[in-house]
Structures are given as structure tokens and as C-alpha cells.
Amino acid sequence: MKTSARTQFLAGVIDLLPILLGVIPFGLIYGIAAIEAGIPALQAMLMSSVVFSGSAQFAGTQLIAHGGLASVVILTILVVNLRHVMYSATIAPHLKYLPTRWKMFLAYLLTDEAFAMTITRFNEKPDMPHKGWYFLGAGMSLWVTWQAATAVGIFAGGQVPSAWSLDFTIALTFLALSVPSIRDRSTAIAAVVGGVAAVLLRGMPFQLGLVTAAILGIAAGYGVEKWAR
């Protein structure tokens, strides 16, 4: 039976549903943090729709709360999102057949969660048809959920009891994304080195610790794979 574009779109939506359970409290926390930082509700919502990156939004919100300069906020967001360059390089071969306008829109929807789920599916089924539609389904489901959760956090965040401590869901979300990507010794080493480095380098300025840890993890994984060969 031939797989249609609609089927692949729905598959992307369905595959990402478990991850969305962790994204919802993540969005709530951002909405609450943005209001507490003194960011007007409309601007906080615009940040979610324009930036559309939880880690970058949290970093920017913290800087705004402490009176950071606009140039510093913008630079920090760019640095935090440098990992998307690596994501793009990894997923580009699977989507090279798409027209430019498609690639531009999918680039906007590229997030940690959408990338992890999509690249895992593409690696499992390299010849699957309508890859762009699968990516679109995963990305759009995340986008809609993030905007809705942000809105609830902004406009009703004051009603969420502080005793709930929703912060832990952020770490759980990223753990859920990372585990399926560990398929062999090299990816396991990359995960361990990257994770340890991220903890040890968390005090680096401009959030460079995350980017440096990612580079170290990739280098370690590549080194192990090359040595094994």
C-alpha cells in the first residue's frame, strides 16, 4: 500500500505525542518566568512564535530580568541556538529534494524534540516517502503545543501552585529525547562525554558551555567510531 503525504504528516504528529507531555509544563514555566521578568504578555507570546526555542527563550528571559542589554540578549540567543547548525547538517541530506520555500519553513520548525524524533525515524527508514511531510507533522504539533502552553503560562500562570515544581520536567524531556538516539558504542560515548562536559562547563559565559559540551561529545563519538574501524 502506497504511503501518502497525509499519512506521513499524521505519523509525525502521533510519534511526537509522548514528547508533548513534557513540553507542556516546559511552556508553562517559560510563560510564568516571562511575566515575572516584567516582559509584557504580547511580547512574551511573540518571543514564543518568533524565536520558538525554549532554551533560548529561558536564557533571554533571565537576561531581561537582570537588565541585560538588547545586544547581549540577541547574542546569547544566537549562541544557545548554534546547535541547530549541527541539526541542520545532519538532517539536510534527507530533505535535499525539497524546494527552497519548504526548507525555509521546516528550518523554522527545527527544534530539539522534532529533530530527535525525525532523524531517528529517517535513520530507521532511509527510503521512506514524503519525509518533508513527516517532519512537518512533528514540527507543527510541537509548535501548536508550545504556543498554547506558553499562553496558559502567561495568562494563568499565577494560578499554578509553586509547590508543583514543574522545573524537573525539562530534564526529563531531554532525557526522553536522548535515549532513543543511543544506538551503539560511539553514540553512548558521545552522550556520556557531552553530558559530563555540560555539567562541568555550565558556568561558562554566554551559555557557551552547552555548545562546547556538544562539540566535545561529537568529537569523542567520532573518535571512538574511527578507532573501531
C-alpha positions as CSV (number, residue, x, y, z in Angstrom):
1,M,0.0,0.0,0.0
2,K,1.4,3.4,-1.0
3,T,2.1,5.8,1.8
4,S,0.5,9.2,1.2
5,A,1.7,12.7,2.3
6,R,-1.3,12.9,4.7
7,T,-0.4,9.6,6.3
8,Q,3.2,10.7,6.9
9,F,2.0,14.0,8.4
10,L,-0.2,12.2,10.8
11,A,2.6,9.8,11.7
12,G,4.8,12.8,12.6
13,V,2.1,14.2,14.9
14,I,1.4,10.8,16.5
15,D,5.1,10.0,17.1
16,L,5.7,13.3,18.9
17,L,2.6,13.0,21.2
18,P,4.5,11.3,24.1
19,I,7.2,14.1,24.0
20,L,4.5,16.8,24.1
21,L,3.6,15.7,27.6
22,G,7.0,17.0,28.7
23,V,6.8,20.1,26.5
24,I,3.6,21.4,28.1
25,P,5.0,22.2,31.6
26,F,8.2,23.5,29.9
27,G,6.0,26.1,28.1
28,L,4.1,26.9,31.3
29,I,7.3,27.6,33.1
30,Y,8.5,29.9,30.4
31,G,5.2,31.8,30.4
32,I,5.4,32.3,34.1
33,A,9.1,33.3,34.0
34,A,8.5,35.8,31.3
35,I,5.7,37.6,33.2
36,E,7.8,37.5,36.4
37,A,10.7,39.1,34.4
38,G,8.5,42.0,33.6
39,I,8.0,41.2,29.9
40,P,4.6,42.3,28.6
41,A,2.2,39.5,27.7
42,L,2.1,40.3,24.0
43,Q,5.9,40.4,23.7
44,A,6.3,37.2,25.7
45,M,3.9,35.5,23.2
46,L,5.8,37.0,20.2
47,M,9.0,35.6,21.6
48,S,7.5,32.1,21.6
49,S,6.3,32.4,18.0
50,V,9.4,34.2,16.6
51,V,12.2,32.6,18.5
52,F,10.5,29.3,19.1
53,S,13.3,27.8,21.2
54,G,12.7,27.0,24.8
55,S,16.3,27.1,26.0
56,A,17.0,30.4,24.1
57,Q,13.8,31.9,25.5
58,F,14.7,31.0,29.0
59,A,18.2,32.4,28.6
60,G,16.9,35.6,27.1
61,T,14.2,36.0,29.8
62,Q,16.8,35.7,32.5
63,L,19.0,38.4,30.9
64,I,16.0,40.7,30.5
65,A,15.0,40.1,34.2
66,H,18.5,41.2,35.2
67,G,18.5,44.3,32.9
68,G,20.7,42.9,30.2
69,L,21.4,44.9,27.1
70,A,19.4,44.0,23.9
71,S,22.6,43.2,22.1
72,V,23.6,40.8,24.8
73,V,20.2,39.1,24.7
74,I,20.3,38.7,21.0
75,L,23.9,37.4,21.0
76,T,23.0,34.9,23.8
77,I,20.0,33.5,21.9
78,L,22.2,33.1,18.8
79,V,24.9,31.2,20.7
80,V,22.4,29.0,22.5
81,N,20.9,28.1,19.1
82,L,24.2,27.2,17.5
83,R,23.4,23.6,18.0
84,H,20.7,23.9,15.3
85,V,23.6,24.2,12.8
86,M,24.6,20.7,13.7
87,Y,21.0,19.6,13.5
88,S,20.6,21.1,10.0
89,A,23.8,19.5,8.7
90,T,22.6,16.1,9.9
91,I,19.0,16.2,8.5
92,A,19.7,18.2,5.3
93,P,20.7,15.1,3.2
94,H,17.2,13.6,3.9
95,L,15.4,16.8,2.7
96,K,17.6,17.9,-0.2
97,Y,14.9,17.1,-2.7
98,L,12.5,19.7,-1.3
99,P,12.1,23.2,-2.8
100,T,13.7,26.2,-1.0
101,R,10.4,27.5,0.4
102,W,9.8,24.1,2.0
103,K,13.3,24.0,3.5
104,M,12.9,27.5,5.0
105,F,9.7,26.7,6.7
106,L,11.0,23.4,8.1
107,A,14.1,25.2,9.3
108,Y,11.8,27.4,11.4
109,L,10.2,24.3,12.9
110,L,13.5,22.7,13.7
111,T,13.7,22.0,17.5
112,D,15.5,19.6,19.7
113,E,12.4,17.4,20.0
114,A,11.4,17.5,16.3
115,F,14.9,16.8,15.2
116,A,15.5,13.9,17.6
117,M,12.2,12.1,16.6
118,T,12.6,12.9,12.9
119,I,16.2,11.8,12.5
120,T,15.6,8.6,14.4
121,R,12.7,7.8,12.0
122,F,14.7,8.7,9.0
123,N,17.7,6.5,10.1
124,E,15.3,3.6,10.7
125,K,13.6,4.0,7.3
126,P,16.0,5.9,5.0
127,D,13.8,5.2,1.9
128,M,10.5,6.3,3.5
129,P,8.5,8.6,1.2
130,H,7.3,12.1,1.9
131,K,9.9,12.8,4.6
132,G,9.1,16.5,4.5
133,W,5.5,15.8,5.5
134,Y,6.6,13.7,8.4
135,F,8.9,16.5,9.6
136,L,6.0,19.0,9.1
137,G,3.7,16.9,11.3
138,A,6.2,16.6,14.1
139,G,7.2,20.2,13.9
140,M,3.7,21.6,13.7
141,S,2.4,19.5,16.6
142,L,5.2,20.9,18.7
143,W,4.7,24.4,17.6
144,V,1.0,24.4,18.4
145,T,1.6,22.8,21.8
146,W,4.3,25.3,22.7
147,Q,2.2,28.3,21.8
148,A,-0.7,27.0,23.8
149,A,1.4,26.1,26.8
150,T,3.1,29.5,26.7
151,A,-0.3,31.3,26.5
152,V,-1.6,29.4,29.6
153,G,1.6,30.2,31.5
154,I,1.4,33.9,30.6
155,F,-2.3,34.4,31.3
156,A,-3.0,31.9,34.0
157,G,0.5,31.1,35.4
158,G,-0.3,32.8,38.7
159,Q,-2.8,30.1,39.4
160,V,-0.2,27.3,39.3
161,P,0.9,26.4,42.8
162,S,4.7,26.9,43.3
163,A,4.8,23.6,45.2
164,W,4.3,21.7,41.9
165,S,7.9,22.4,41.0
166,L,7.5,21.8,37.3
167,D,11.1,22.5,36.5
168,F,12.1,18.8,36.7
169,T,10.1,18.1,33.5
170,I,12.6,20.0,31.4
171,A,15.4,17.5,32.3
172,L,13.0,14.5,31.8
173,T,12.0,15.8,28.3
174,F,15.6,15.9,27.1
175,L,16.4,12.5,28.6
176,A,13.5,11.0,26.8
177,L,14.8,12.5,23.6
178,S,18.4,11.4,24.1
179,V,17.9,7.7,25.0
180,P,16.5,6.6,21.6
181,S,19.5,8.2,19.8
182,I,22.0,6.0,21.7
183,R,22.3,3.1,19.3
184,D,26.0,1.9,19.6
185,R,29.2,2.4,21.5
186,S,30.2,5.7,19.7
187,T,26.8,7.4,20.4
188,A,26.9,6.1,24.0
189,I,30.4,7.7,24.5
190,A,29.2,10.9,22.8
191,A,26.2,11.1,25.2
192,V,28.4,10.5,28.3
193,V,31.1,12.9,27.4
194,G,28.7,15.6,26.3
195,G,26.6,15.2,29.4
196,V,29.5,15.3,31.8
197,A,31.0,18.3,29.9
198,A,27.7,20.1,30.0
199,V,27.7,19.8,33.8
200,L,31.3,20.8,34.3
201,L,31.1,23.7,31.9
202,R,27.8,25.1,32.9
203,G,29.4,28.2,34.4
204,M,30.9,29.4,31.1
205,P,29.7,32.9,29.9
206,F,27.1,33.4,27.2
207,Q,25.8,29.8,27.6
208,L,28.9,28.6,25.7
209,G,29.1,25.5,28.0
210,L,26.3,23.8,26.1
211,V,27.8,24.4,22.7
212,T,31.3,23.3,23.9
213,A,29.9,20.2,25.5
214,A,28.1,19.3,22.3
215,I,31.3,19.7,20.3
216,L,33.3,17.6,22.8
217,G,30.6,14.9,22.7
218,I,30.6,14.7,18.9
219,A,34.4,14.6,18.8
220,A,34.5,11.8,21.3
221,G,31.9,9.8,19.5
222,Y,33.6,10.3,16.2
223,G,37.0,9.3,17.7
224,V,35.6,6.1,19.1
225,E,33.9,5.2,15.8
226,K,37.1,5.9,13.8
227,W,39.2,3.9,16.2
228,A,36.8,1.0,15.9
229,R,37.0,1.0,12.2
